[in-house]
Amino acid sequence: MARKPHYVEDWEEVTKDRGRGLTRILAAAVYIFFASALPAIAFGEQLNVETKGKMTIYHTLLSTGMCGLMQSVFGGQPLLIVGVAEPIVIIYHFMDDYCTRTGIDFTAWAAWTCVWATGFLTIMAVTNLCNGIKWFTRFCGETFGMLIAILFLQQAIKGLVDEFRYEQAESYWRVMNGMFGLVLAFLYVWSSSALSQARRWRIGNSFLRAVLADYGFALSLVAMTGVSFAMSSWGDKPVDVPQRIVMPPISESVWVTSGVYVVYDMASVTVAQIFAAIIPGFVISVLFYFDHSVSSQLAQQKDFNVTRPSAYHYDLLLLALMTILCGLLGLPPVNGVLPQAPLHTRSLTSKVLLAEDEGGDQHEGMVEGTVKGKKVLKVYESRLSNFIQAALCIVLFGVAQYILKLIPTALVWAFFAFMALESLPGNQLWDRLQIIVCDAKKRAEWARDTSCQCAYLETVPYSSIAIFTLIQVTCLLGIWAITVWAGLFGISFPIFIMALVPLRALVLPKVIKPNFLSDLDAD
């Protein structure tokens, strides 16, 4: 394996650059922990709702932490972050509906599904199917990204509406719970979005602005949780308004009382239902093949100046092992997650001066006596940051019953809205939607805007941009409609996501001129 000779070096990054490597790695570990833990909490609460309590936050935290440790120690690409993602929550929702209708034990059937998914993933890995990643273009990745953003926003709206249906409170307090939840959600999204732009502020020094920008979403969660206790002084208020996350002790959690015994329960599933699990197993394998490969690809994109080789096939094989392990332990399976994977790489980057001496040789950090030089990105390609963040997820799993029960559920749904909004900048589909509806006289300003990659405006006619965008939006809405309104058939949505690859390669060149298509879909 091409990555094997670099394994020891992956751990030695902490010793480089006179301690600067250790500082950068520790900062990245803390940052990516929050970026992994908060989605794990949010998806855990969503799973709790969608599976009617069969899987909870404990499941997602343990799965994220356990598999994160495996990826950091045994993975080929240490920059890749794994965790429970929105698509697997949706698939498990469809699976739970099927099990409810047929009277099957959900956790046991999910385990058989993971067994089948492991088989398919293993075949994909050993047959080098990851070579097909060269066909994964922006058209496919950004359509998938927009789908996830829409599903995030949809879940945020659904969750906040349900705050008005809080069954544990009287009708009057039910309305108060919903209204106060809306206020908390708005304040959280507003403050988190504002803090994410802190690097552009003029107040404060660069260190303070960087801390606020990187950890603003977590700081806002703490602040809004504090604000939520403002209602505690209301005399006749029920103790559980606003509604908060329910976190029983670990010893009483669903995973400890039943999930860990799933191997024994698997024997109760009939042969017919075991073979029926092939369908969701195949769907999960297709989803993981696409999502895991794209996450790994974006974690080592050229812009980051990553120097060590990739390990797509090996990491997919390791993912197969993680999938069956999660299934047999009664946990939801993980895969490479966006945007955490590229955010992890970005947090490990540092600008260094690449200079040339009089002989033409290049040196890092050379300032005095240089003829010319330029700043470039250097990535500390370390396993330690991934290891630390995963270990912290395990720690959070152990103390969750004391901490997470303080958080209002409205803030969980607000976090979904925040993730949806944060995923839009940099997505060219989102940019093109705005370009299409903007004043024709203003379109040239987009080409000059350095915050978006719209160079195609100078080479591609407006009609081709509109056609390309219309096709992409049609695909997006079609897949979303299948996911939301197709009933149990909605579980097949990853197949339609994968179908975007041949659509882009075979159909679009016949609709749009290849040179225009190349500019529109360029990396």
Secondary structure as GFF3:
##gff-version 3
##sequence-region A 1 523
A	DSSP	three_ten_helix	4	6	.	.	.	ID=ss1
A	DSSP	alpha_helix	7	12	.	.	.	ID=ss2
A	DSSP	three_ten_helix	13	15	.	.	.	ID=ss3
A	DSSP	three_ten_helix	17	19	.	.	.	ID=ss4
A	DSSP	alpha_helix	20	50	.	.	.	ID=ss5
A	DSSP	alpha_helix	57	74	.	.	.	ID=ss6
A	DSSP	beta_strand	82	83	.	.	.	ID=ss7
A	DSSP	alpha_helix	86	102	.	.	.	ID=ss8
A	DSSP	alpha_helix	106	126	.	.	.	ID=ss9
A	DSSP	three_ten_helix	129	135	.	.	.	ID=ss10
A	DSSP	alpha_helix	138	162	.	.	.	ID=ss11
A	DSSP	three_ten_helix	163	165	.	.	.	ID=ss12
A	DSSP	alpha_helix	171	196	.	.	.	ID=ss13
A	DSSP	three_ten_helix	198	200	.	.	.	ID=ss14
A	DSSP	alpha_helix	206	228	.	.	.	ID=ss15
A	DSSP	three_ten_helix	229	233	.	.	.	ID=ss16
A	DSSP	three_ten_helix	250	252	.	.	.	ID=ss17
A	DSSP	alpha_helix	254	257	.	.	.	ID=ss18
A	DSSP	three_ten_helix	259	261	.	.	.	ID=ss19
A	DSSP	alpha_helix	262	265	.	.	.	ID=ss20
A	DSSP	three_ten_helix	266	268	.	.	.	ID=ss21
A	DSSP	alpha_helix	271	276	.	.	.	ID=ss22
A	DSSP	alpha_helix	278	299	.	.	.	ID=ss23
A	DSSP	three_ten_helix	302	304	.	.	.	ID=ss24
A	DSSP	alpha_helix	312	328	.	.	.	ID=ss25
A	DSSP	beta_strand	335	336	.	.	.	ID=ss26
A	DSSP	alpha_helix	340	347	.	.	.	ID=ss27
A	DSSP	beta_strand	349	356	.	.	.	ID=ss28
A	DSSP	beta_strand	362	364	.	.	.	ID=ss29
A	DSSP	beta_strand	372	379	.	.	.	ID=ss30
A	DSSP	alpha_helix	384	403	.	.	.	ID=ss31
A	DSSP	three_ten_helix	404	406	.	.	.	ID=ss32
A	DSSP	alpha_helix	409	422	.	.	.	ID=ss33
A	DSSP	alpha_helix	428	437	.	.	.	ID=ss34
A	DSSP	three_ten_helix	440	442	.	.	.	ID=ss35
A	DSSP	alpha_helix	443	448	.	.	.	ID=ss36
A	DSSP	three_ten_helix	455	458	.	.	.	ID=ss37
A	DSSP	alpha_helix	462	485	.	.	.	ID=ss38
A	DSSP	three_ten_helix	487	492	.	.	.	ID=ss39
A	DSSP	alpha_helix	493	498	.	.	.	ID=ss40
A	DSSP	alpha_helix	500	502	.	.	.	ID=ss41
A	DSSP	pi_helix	503	507	.	.	.	ID=ss42
A	DSSP	alpha_helix	508	511	.	.	.	ID=ss43
A	DSSP	alpha_helix	514	520	.	.	.	ID=ss44
###
